Amino acid sequence: MRKTLLLFFLGASFFVANAQQSKDVLFTIDDSPVYISEFKRVYLKNIDLVKDDSQKNIDEYLDLFINYKLKLKEARNLGLDKKDTYLKEFEGYRKQLAKGYLKDTRISDALVKEAYDRSLERIQASHILIGVKPNASAKDTLAAYQKIVEARDKIIKGASFETIAKEYSQDPSVVKNGGDLGWFSAFRMVYEFEDAAYTTQVNDISMPFRTQFGFHIVKVNAREKKLGEVTVAHIMVAINARRTAEEAEKRIKEINQQLNQGVAFASLAKEYSDDPSTAIEGGKIRRFGQGALNSKEFEQTAFSLQEKGELSKPIKTKYGWHIIQLIEKHPLKTFKEQKSELAKKVEKDGRSKLVTKAFIDSLKQKYSVIKNESAISYFKQTIPETFFDQEWVIDENTDLTKDLFSIKDEKYSYNDFVVYLKKNKSRGSAFADTDIFVDQLYKTFESSKLLEYYENHLEEDNADFANIINEYREGLLLFDLMESKIWNVSKTDSIGLKKYYEAQKDKYTKNESYKVIKASSSKLEAINKVEGLLTAKKSIEEIKNEVNKGDVSLVLISEEELVKGKDVLPKDFTVEEGEITITNKENFSTLIMVKEIVPSRIKTFEETKGEVISDFQESIENKWLDSLKTKYSVQVNDKTLKRVRKELSI
């Protein structure tokens, strides 16, 4: 029972009441107050989980709560919260937990839902690309933008998209496809491109937008709802060097006649299909969705089939002639079914940058951090073009103690940024000039410090995190305390454990039990036969051989021990050696014959060791708690308790 209560309180949240909660003191342990708001929160949080009605009683619950607080007081008094192993384990958990709080969950959830909605459709689109590097100079960026605008203007005025694509686009595949990208859905393109495609109407051309590859415009040629997936089988008659188109058509018609006469599809596929990879499986093709196959005709026909087992008419593709049989349709998964998988994709996808940016922006607003334009200008003017290749020597008259920016009471100086710039100078090869390098590095430095500050102050800024982390902090502390004071003692004090057993062994009794032969069957006549054989003193093996002929187990026969008060015994069960009781219930008969009556007895130490250890631990804990109540002064505010009883009366 005590272990159950320990686990129960380990799961409770004991977050210290904040300024908006009631400050009424319910009780004190020495000079440490425990507030009514904390007790009420814990009680209400866990009341539905409590099965024992006595624990729902306010006074009973308060006793358990006081015991919990006494243990924590002792743990801290013993310095367990300063142990290296404790601190290391706690810090590891804190870092892991904090990861989930370093993002804007609202934006993340919205992007997951957006991805699902887009996954229900697919888009066929064309594009034009003017390449420019992400960190290109302002001059090169402007030139690329002007060129994509020029291309778009020509198309808007009536020029063919394909013609302009071949003239302007720097996508290497444009020569072959004229800019046509075919069909795609969510996560198939970089997010910026996907977003432009899904927000552009059919036959419209998007405004210029930028990705990591450069500037694009996209024309949406078509869009359609996705149809899920299908599993089909097919029989293929190929058109090849050995068979003309006419001969292939004749053969497929002959096979179709066989199908109409009732011949099994799988048998004909194995025998006649020219697709060796599927013929061996009766023509079965692995399930696929739209756009997965390199044959529009085959795909459209497969998706047009509605009923399981339905056959298509013979159709012709570039591979030959086919007859398709529908095995199963697989509808699109619901949002609930895909949410977890989509969330993982969003984290790895380019959209995760939106989540991070939104969170950083919220932190800037939260902490009133303003971009230091004068500092940025100073570093742009100060950093020489040789910065990436040579040692940067800063003018000795420069005041590097000046504030770059501050986050509440934490200040970051010019010198902090200088150190960061030097540390990251190797990244310079990705930038066209030092101005762009400074802009980007300032942004990443500021963002990293915002995240660092927020993580370090999570317990102050996020009540939910504070609740969970404090729950773990106290739970881990209590575990260490119980292990050293109770559990390890019961494991190592073998003499004390034996003495406890000897003093309490009358409580560890085994009830009267009955060694029986049990036989069950749905055939009453078979049970009656078993009864006769038992009366004739036949052995179990002889009875089995007599009633269970060959592979048929007509009767289940076993030897068991039934314990009075524990096992369910028949209503008319006769407690006498040699007596047989037969019951019939729902066309199932059971025979029980008593072979031996085993009197009630005290269990040996080995038999009941687990139960003895548990009780021994409880006795040690009770004595220990009594000593803690003597060591620390507990004062309950009766007036406040009375109010608690009234407010929590359920």
N, C-alpha and C positions, 0 to 999 in steps of 0.2 A: 504494500500500500504506500509506504514512504517513497519508494522508487517512482511510483506513479505520480505522486504529488510533486516530486522533484522535477520530473520531466514536464509536468504541467506548468510549473513556475518557470522552467527554462524557456518555455514558449511564450511567457507573458512579457509585455513591454513595460518597462519601468522608467519611462522618460520623465525627467524632472519637469515639473509644471512650468510653463512659460509665463510671461508677464500678464497674459490675457486670461489665465486660468485662476481659479480660486486659490487663495493663499492660506486658507484656514488649516491649521495644524491638527491632524487627526491623532498623532502620537509622536513622541520623541524617543530616541535611543541615545542616552546621555544628552548631549546638546544638539544632536542632529535631528531636524524636524522631518516628518513625513506628512505630506499634505493630503487633504481630503480629495482633491482633484485627481491625484495619482491613484489612490485606492479605488475610486469610482471608475476610472478609466479601465484599470486592470480587471476589476470585477465584471463590468459590463462587456468587456472584450471577450472574456472567457466563459461567461455563465452558460452559454448554449453548448459548450463543449463538455461541461461537467455532468457526469451521469449520476454521481452520488448526491442525493438530495441534501445530505448533511453538510456538504461543502457549499451548497447554495445559501445556507444560513449565514447571515452577515457576521455574527460573532464567531462562528466556526472558521469562516473565511479569513476574518481578521487575525485569528490566532496563527493560521498558516502564513499569512502575509508578514506578521511580526517575526515569525521564525525565519522567514526568508531574509528579512532585513537584518536580523541578528547575525546570520551566517555571513552576509556581505560585509557587515561591520567587522567581524572577526577576520575575514579574508584580507581586508585592507590593513587591519591592525597587525597582521602577520607579515605584511609586505608582499603578499602574493601578486599584487598588481604591479610590482616593480621587477618581477622575475624576467630574465632575458627571454626564456622560452615562451612565457605568456605574452610579452610585448611583441615578439616576433610573429607568433601565430595570429595575434589580434591585428597587427599592422597588415599582414598578408590578406586577411579577410577584408579589412577596410578598403584596401586598394581594389580588390576584386569587386566589392559591392559598389564602390564609387564610380566604376566604369559606366554603370547603367544610369547614372545621374548626370553624366557629362555630355548630354545631348538634349535637344528639344524634342521630347516624345510626341508632342502635338504635331509638329512638322513631319516627324518620322511616320507616325500613324497615317497622316494624310497622304504621304507619298506611297505607302504600302497599298492604301485603298485606290489611289490613282493608278498604280501599276496593275492592280487586279482588273479595274474597269477597262484599261487599255488592252489587257491580255484577252479580253472577250472579242476583240476585233483584230483584223489585220489590214494593212495598208499597202497599196502598190503605188510607188512614187519614183520620180526622177529628180536628179539634183545636179547642180553645178558647183564646183569647188575652186576657189582661188586660195592657194596655199600661203600661209604665213605662220611663223613660229609663235608659240604662246608668249614669249618674252621679247618679241621683235621690237625694233625701235619704233617711235611714233611715226616717223616718215614712212617706213615700210608698211606699217599697219594701215595708215591712211591710204597708201597707194593700192593695197589689196582691197580695201573697202570700196574705193572709188571704182575699181574694175568690176566688182560684183554688182554694184549699182548700175553700171553701164550695161552689163549683160542683161540684167532684169528689165531695164527700160526698153531694150530692143524687143524683148519677148512681149512685154505689155503692149507695145506698139504693133504687134502682129507677126513678128518673126517666129519661126518654128523653134520650139524648145530644143529639139534634138540638134538642129543646125547650130544654134547658139552654144549649146553644150559642147559640141565638137570643136567650135572655134575658141571658146574661152576656158572650159573646164580643165583643171590640172589633175583631175583624177585619172590615173593611168588606164583604167578600164573604159573610159569614155569612147575610145576608138571603136570598140566592139559593141558597146551597149547604148551609145548615145545618151548616157546619163541615167538610163533605166536601171533601178536597183531591184526590181522585182517586188515580191511580197515580203513583208516583215511585220513583226508584232513587238510587244514590249520586251525590253532588254536585248534586242538584236542590234541596236545602234547605240552610239554614245548618247547620253541622256539629252543633251541640247538638241541633237538632231531628231531624236524621237519626239521630243516636246514640240518642236516646230512642225513635224509631220502630222501629229495628232491634233494640233490646234489650227491646222489649215484645212479649208473646205475642199471638196473634190473639184478639180479643174482650176483651182486657185493657185497662185504662186506666193510663197511666203515672202516676208520682208527679209533682208539679209540678216544672218545670225552667225555667231562665231562658235567654233569648237576647238579642240586641241590641234586640229589639222589646218584650220584657217577659216575663211568666210564661205558660207553656203547660201544658196537659195534652193528651195525644194518645191516641186510641183506634185500635188497629190492627184494621181490618175484615177484611183478607185479605192474604195474601202468596203469591207463586208464583215458581217458577224461570223465569228468562228463557230464551227459545227462540232467541236469536240474531236474525238478520235473514233476510228473504226478498226475492227479486226475482221479480215476477210480471207477467203481462200480463192485461188484462181487456177484455171486450167489454161495454159498458153500453147498455142500452135505457132511456132516461129516461122517467119519468112526469111529464108536464107539461101545459100548456094544450092542446097539440096531440095528446096521446096519453093515453088513460085507462089505469088500472091493468090492466084486462083486455086492452087492445090491446098494452100493453107485454109482458105475460106471453105472449101469443100470438106476438109477434115473437121473443122470446128463445128460445121453443121451436123456432121455425122455424130460427133460426140454429144451435141445438144439433143439429138433424137434419143440417144441412149439415156440421157438424164430425164427426158420426158417420159420414158418408159419405166422409170423408177430405179435405175442403176445408181448405186451410191456415188456421190460426188468425189469423196476421198479415194475410192477405188479407181475411178477413171483418171484422177489427177496423178496418182502414183504410176499408172500404166502409160498414160499418153502425154502428160504435160512436158513441154520442152524447157521448163524452168527447173533445173536440177536441184537448186537450193531450197525450193518449196515443195517439189513433187514428193520427196521422201516423207514430208509431214502432211500428205494429203492435200497439198496446195496451199496450206496456211501461211499467210504473210504476217509478220510482226505488226502489231497495232501502229497506226500512223494517223497524223493529222493533216490538215490542208497544207499544201506546199512541201510535204515531205518526200513526195515521189516525183520523178522526172517525167511525168505523163499526166497532163491535164485531163485527157479523156478517161483514163483509168480511174483517176481520183474522183471525178464528177460522178461517174457511174457507181463507184463504191459507196459514196455518200448518199446517193439517191435511193439505195435499197433501204427498206423500212423494217421488214420482219426477219427474225432469225431464220436462217435457212433459205431465204428468198434468193432466187437466181436471176442474174441479168441476162439480157439477150446477148448474143455474141457481139463484141465490139472490136474495132480495129485501132491499134496504136502503132507507133513507129517500130515497135518490137514484134508485132504480129497480131494474131487474133486471140481474144480472151473470152472466157465465161467466168463471171465472178459470183461467189456465194457469200452472203453476209453471215458472219459468225456472231458478232456482237457489236453494238453501238456503245461508245463510252462518252457520256455527256460531260460537259465542262464541269470542273470541280467548283464548289461553292467558295465564297470568300473565306469562310471559317476553315474549310479544309486546306486552303492554300496560304493562309495568313502567315504561318510560321516560316514556310519556305520562302515566301515573297519578302518577308522582313530580312532574312539573311541575304537575299539578292540585293535588296536596297542598300544594305550596309556595305556591300562590296562594289556596288555600282557607283557611277558618277553622281547620282542623286544624293549620295551621302554627304557630298560637299555642301549641298543646300541645307541639310540638317545641321552640319557644323557651323555654317555661316549664320544661320538663324539663331543658334545658341550663342555664338560669340556676340552677335548684335544685341541679344537680350542682356548679356552680361555687361556690355558697354553702357547700355541704358540703366541697368540696375546700379552700377557703380559710378555712373556719370563720368565715364572716361571719354575725353575729347581728344581727337587726333591733333598732335602737336606739329602743325604745319611749319612753324619757324624752325623747329629742330630738324625736320626733314630737309628743309631748304639749306640749313647749315651743313648737313652731312653731304648733300649733293654738291655743294660748292667746295667742300673740303677734301672729299675723297678724289684722288687723282686717277687718271686713266690707267696708270701703272699699278693700281691697287691689287689687281688679280695676279700680277707677276712678281711684284717686289714688296719688301717690307714697308708698311705704312708708318711713317713717323709723324706723329701729331704735333702741331705747334705747341710749344711748352706754355704759351700764354693762354691756351684754351682752358676755360673753366669746365672741367669734366664732372664737377659735382652738381651742376645744374639739373633740375628736374626734367626728365623726358616726359613722364606722365606718372600719375599716382592712382592707386586703387584703394580707396578709403584711407587707412593710415599707412599703407605700404607705398614707399616711393621708389621709383626707378630712375636712375641718373643717366646722363650722357655716357658716362664711362661704362655702365652696364650694356649699353647698346654698342659701344666700341668693341667690347669683348665679344659680343654676339656676332658682329660683322666679321671680325677677324677669324672667329671660329668657323664661320660659314663661307669664307672667301672662295673655297674650292667649288662652290656652286656657281661661281661667276660665269663659267663657260656657257651656261644656259641663257645668259642675258646679253642683249645687244649692246647695252652701255651701263655705266655705273648709276645713272639716274633711275633706271628701271630696277636695278639691283637694290638700291636703297629703299625705294617704294615697297618692293615685295618683302624685303627683310624686316622693315619696320612693321608691316602688317603681321608677319608671322611671329615676331618678337612680342608684340602687343597681345596677340591672340594666345600665345603660349603662357604668358604671365597671367592673363585673365583666367584661363583654365586652371592654372596652378593655384592661384589665390582662391578660386571658388572651391576647388577640391580640398584645400587645407582648411576652409571654413564651412564645409558642408553642414556640419552639425549646428552651426549658428543660423545658417540660411535656409535649411530644408528640414522641417519638422519630421517628415516621413523618414528621411535618412537617419535623423537623430534617434528616432524611436527604434529602428531596426538595429543600428549599430550599438546602441546602449543595451538592447536586449542581448546581443551577442557578447558584448563586453562583460556583462554581469553573469550571463550563462557560463561563459568560459571560466570566469573567476570562481563561480560556485562549483563547477566541475572539479577544478584543481583542489579546492578546499575539501570537498567530499571525498575525493580520492585519497588525500593525505590523512584526513581525520577519521574516516569511516571505512571506506572500501578496502584500502590496503591493510588496515588493522585487522579486519575480519579474515583477510587472506593469510596473514602472517601469524596471527595468534591462534595456532592450532590447539594449544592447551586450553585457552579460554573458550574456544568454540566447543571442545569436547565437554568442558565443565558446564557450559550453557545447556548442551544437549542432555546431560545427566540430570540437571536440575529441572528441565522442562519436558523430559521425554514422555510423560503421560499424555501430552497433547498430540504426540506424533503416533497416532494409532492407525492401524489398517482394519477396516470393518470386516465383519464376517464375509467370507467369499465361498464360491461354489465352483469346483472343477467339474465341467460338464462336457457331454458330447452333444453337438448341435448339428441338426440336419434340416435342410430347407429345400422345397420343391413346389412347382406349380401343379404337381400331380399328387393328390391325396393318397391314391393307392400306392404310390411309391414310398411315401412316408410311413404308411401302414406296414409295408414290407420291411422297412428299416426297423420299425418297432419290434416286429416279430424276430428279426435277426439279432437285435440287441438282447431281447428276452432269452434267446437261445445262446447267449454268451459269445456271439461271434465278434471277432476283432474288427477294428476300423478298416483295415485293408481288405479283409474278407467281405465286409459289407459293401465297400466301394466296388469290388470286382463283381459282386452279385447284382447290384442295382444299376451300375453304369457300364453298359456293354459297349465295346468298341470305342468310337470317338464321341459318343453321346453322353454328356454329363447330366443325367436326369436329376440327380440329387447332389447338393453341395453339403459335404460333411466335414466337420472340423472339431478339434478339442480346444476349449476355451476356459478362461477363468472369469466368472462374473462376480462383481463386488456389490454387496448390499448397500443401497443408498447412492450408488454411483451409476451402475448399469441398469438399464430398463429391463425389468423382469416381467414375464407374463402375469396377467391378473390372477390366474388360478395356479400359479407356480407352487409346487409342493416341495418344501425343504426337507427332503429325506433321501438318504442314499439309496440309489437303485430306482427311485421313482421317475416316471416319464410324464412329461406334460406336452400336449399337442395343441397348438393354436392354429386357427384358420382366419385369414384376413385378406380380403380382396383377391380371392382365388390363389392365395399363396399360403402354404402350410409350413409350419416350423415345429420341429420336435426338439425337446431338451430333456436329457437324462442326467440326473445328478450322480456323478461318480464319487465325489468326496466333498465333505463340508469342512472348510478351513476356518477355525475359530478366530475371532477378533484378537489382535495382538499389537504390541508396541513395535513399531518399525525399528530396524537397526539404524545406526548412525549413517552407514553408507547408503541405505535405501532412501533416506530423507535428507541427505546432506544439503542439497540445494535449498530446501525450505528452511532448514536450520540456519544456514548462512544468512538468508534474508531476514529471519527473525532476530538473529544475533546482531546484524547491522542496525536494525531498528532499535534494539535495546541500547546499543552504544550511542546511537544518535539521540535518543531521548535523554540519556544521562548527560550527554554533551550539551544539549539545548538547555537543560536545567542549569548547567554550570554557566552558560552564556547569559542566562537571565539573572544570574547572581553577579556576574562580572560587569554587565552593562545595565544601567537603569532604564527601564521602559515605563513611560508615563503616557496613559491613554487619556485623551480629552473627552470625558463622558458626555459633555454637552454637544460636542461635534459628532460623536458617535451616534447619539440619539437622532440627530438630524440626518445622518447617513442612513440609518435604519429606515427612516421615513421616506427619504428620497429613492432608496433602492428597493423598497417593498415591491415585490413582483407577484 
